[in-house]
Amino acid sequence: MRTLLCLLLALTLAVAADVDATGKWTGSLSITNSDGGTKESTALLLLKQRGTEITGSVGPREDDQAAILKGTITGNKVTIEAEHDGHTVKFDLVLAGDRMTGDASLAGDGGIEKAKLDVTRAK
């Protein structure tokens, strides 16, 4: 039993070590504002991973990007903070192969906007 647990732990760590968020990620952002209204937008993440640190930028298009202030990856969990129009945007994402999904939130003057992000790595 002990050998099996060690083998499973080693396999899990080996898989986690192969996770790499570097690349151009494109997809959609489904936004829900504080009054319950929704809107769809595009999403573009330009990411560079070095160890557990994520740098780069995020935004709806290449000509509208915000620099990542803080970004980390632990296993397959990616967290990113960026500033957009004086407000902090936070992303809590899960990376699975060439797809990343999760939640985003922006605290603005009119309340908190929440969003669902779904992006794939551009080939």
Secondary structure, DSSP 8 states (H G I E B T S, - for coil): -HHHHHHHHHHHHHHHHT----EEEEEEEEEE-TTS-EEEEEEEEEEEEETTEEEEEEEEETTEEEEEEEEEEETTEEEEEEEETTEEEEEEEEEETTEEEEEEEEEETTEEEEEEEEEEE--
